[in-house]
Amino acid sequence: MKRLLSLTAAALVAASTAQAALIANISGTPGSGQTTWTFSGTTIAGGGAFFQDGNLNQANVWTDLGDYTSVEFFNNVNVSGDAALTIDGETRRIDLAAIDDDGDFDDWGIGVDGADIFVFGAGSEVSWTGSLTVFGIDLNDLNNSGLPITFLTSSFGLVGEGTLDLELTIAADEISAVPLPAGGVLLLSGLAGVAALRRRKKSIT
């Protein structure tokens, strides 16, 4: 039984590691003219790239997520909140929101404060927390494919510059039934196995 519990715990750790990602959810009231971007999660960079302040370009965004916006280009420093990005223990405030309509495959990104670029390399631990209120983007602007929608990607920056696992969800609060994460399924399976072993042991004695 101890071995089964150890194997279950190891499987849970593996599942949580495999699912590690930067998670962002965009929510808001349609027609309000603003949205809230909420950040959580941690990932390990698969290559080197950077974040920066000012005008974002393709080097600073996750590319080809899917068709979710009708806004041709949005690069907004008119934000408020406590969102922050941390790379290998150094933290900077997120102070810019960017969206680019590329047709069927749109881009999404953020910028950080500071006079220099915020660099990460392969193996860097990247995380973010907090939320931003972004003025000038309405939830209706992000409804090309119907809501809610989720995009999963590792593409960040120009081709070959680097990867960061991202889970971008728009209007997750409209989801009526949230599926159990894979880690939860594994945990329930492990507990069921333990219970079965106990029943078997009792029947033998």
Order of alpha helices (4+ residues) and beta strands (2+ residues): alpha-beta-beta-beta-beta-beta-beta-beta-beta-beta-beta-beta-beta-beta-alpha
